[in-house]
Amino acid sequence: MLQSERATRDSWPDLKPLPAQRSQLSLQPKFTEQEYERISLGFIPEQMEDKWFMFLEEDTLYIHRSWSGYCIYQLAFIKEGTHYVVGDAFANRDASQYSGPGDPYDAKMVLYLIDFLLLNKRMPLPMPADTSAGIATELYHHHVIGAGPHAEAQPIQLTMRGMLGWLGRWLLWLIKR
């Protein structure tokens, strides 16, 4: 379900600015005017499990962790013709606030957050390079994203074959550690 209320800086308490310890991400996405309008609504957490808060202010998207208020990503949008592109994009590198695996992962994750939480698109969750595919489960998704807008979506269909495959990958992952 898409949110209709526009998120603003005042929609969430105790937000902290992006710290000076940051890295610049290289992003090349293009968004249509309709997508930009949806992005401009932001994302306001509705339940405790929602882990992100996002708002757009003066063509800059601020992405904060909802529990801590830390700004993790900041993206500036530039209008080019009928599209919007990302100009400067930054990721938090203050280890006391965020311990992300690095720029390649964060470039994928910030686009995933926009696609999944703001544009309501389904796609695979980016995984850090050192994470086993057997661990890529709904539990990991909940750990990183929280419930999100698809919490009310159709339940996942589990099959015995799928569960046994996951169990086998998980056991291999345990043995390798």
Number of C-alpha atoms within 10 A of each C-alpha: 10 13 15 10 11 16 20 18 14 9 15 16 11 12 18 13 14 21 14 9 11 16 16 15 22 15 18 10 11 17 17 14 14 12 16 20 13 19 21 21 19 25 28 21 20 13 10 10 16 22 21 24 26 30 23 23 13 8 16 18 21 22 25 23 20 21 16 14 18 21 23 26 25 23 22 18 20 15 16 10 8 10 16 19 18 19 17 15 20 24 25 24 20 16 9 6 16 14 11 16 12 15 16 13 15 22 20 16 19 22 15 20 19 20 16 19 25 23 19 16 13 11 9 9 18 16 17 16 11 7 10 14 14 16 16 16 12 13 11 13 17 15 13 14 19 19 20 23 20 15 13 9 8 7 8 7 6 8 9 8 9 11 11 11 13 17 14 13 16 17 12 13 15 11 8 7 5
